[in-house]
């Protein structure tokens, strides 16, 4: 893959485009908000289909319960709010009302990760994947850019069952191709090298590609895998790239515990154990600050990925 992008676009813009487009094709698609409509990318849908959008106030637990009821009436409810609130404050409602009954509810978790920046620790979702990954029947998607987020929305609508889509606020490089496949349970390989495999998800995929360019210029050739489907996860690609490279690094804008590192480690432990180093939030809450400053301070950027690759190569 040639490292280039088409500009900086937030993944919530991709979410907004995706849900608006799918709403035209699916008259039973319903939008549900929790007081924050524009911030989470639901405003265009709400404006185009006011009769199909419900803002229920700052009451996320109620929103999930209402969505479960609508799903039982053959609607496709899409609930979106900040990931900290819609994925964790509502955990009981998601577990019992949605997942236990395997209902067709779609959940959008906006402002995910520490790149929310000035909003501070209370609004930085760093545990949402861990909270939801253990729930039976739940599908979790973590697209890398705006183009892929639009595809994630389409895939979620076409999938029968609960789906959580994780996306962010800050403009990020938009680099995936419109003709790339996006299939739940699969991943995408952008670069192939035998020295180390870098598994990345969400905003960290671009950082992994930047790290790979730096490493390549220094004689280290890595395979970079965009793990956009965290559950179900692409076991076949994880195992085949692990066998090729014999060591791995994971990169995520999430707590190391319970997220991508855990998912990859669990997979490799039962299929092909190899040395692995994580890049992510290390058992800490965040703080207020500029997004790039926080990503640097908490070591969730290309530089940290390069350091992790060099470290794991010594264990190979």
C-alpha positions, 0 to 999 in steps of 0.5 A: 500500500502506498502511504497517502491519504485524501485529507483529514475527516472525522470518523463521525462524518463517515458514520453520519454519511453511512446512516443517512444513506442506509436510511434511504434504503431501509424505511424501518431504520430508526434513529435514537439520540440522547440529547447530543445529535450533531456531536455524534453524527445523527443530525443529517439523519434527523433533519432528513427523516424527522418522523423517524428520529427520537431524542430521548434526553440524557437518559442512555439506559432508557434509550437502549431499552426503547431501542430493544422494544423497537427491534421487537417491532421489526424496526432497525433502531440505531442509538448513538451517543458518547461511547463512555455513556452508551457503552458503559452506563447502559451495560445492564440494558445492553446485556439483558434487553439487547444481547440476551434476546439477540435483538437487532439493535445498532449502537454508535459509540462516538468520541471514543478514545483519548483523542477527544482531548479537552473533554477530559477523562470522564468523556474519554472512552477507553474501556468500551471494547472491554465492557462489550466484548464479553457479551454473547451475540455482540458484534464490535466494529472499530473502523480506521477512518471515515470511509471505513466507518461509512462501510461499517454502518452499512455492514451493521444494518445488513447484519441481523443482531446487536452491533457496536460501532466505535468512532471518534471526533477528531479529524483523522487521515482518510486513507482506506479505499472505497473499493476495499471489502468490509466484512464482519469477521474479517480484517485487511492487510495493507503491507506484507513483511516477515519481521513482525506483524502489527495488528492495529485498530481504529485511529491507530491503523494510520499510526501503524502505517507511519511506523511501518514506513519508518521501520522499512527505511531502517531495514525492518519489514512488517505486515500491517493488519487493520483489525476493524472487526474486533468481534468476531475477529479474523482468526485465519488472518491473525494465525497466518500472519503470526506464522509468517512473522513469529512476533507481533505488536498490537496498537489501539486507542483503548486500555490494553486490558480487554481490548485488541491486545487481549483479543489477539493474545487470546487468539494466538494463545490457542492457535500459534503463541508468539511474543507480543507487545502492546501499544495502548492505554496502560491501566490509567485514566486520561486527562484534558489536553490537545489530542496529539499531545495526549496520544504522545504522552500516553504512547499511542502513536507511531513512535510508540509502535516503532519502539514496541516492534524493536522491543518484540524483535529481541524476543523473537 
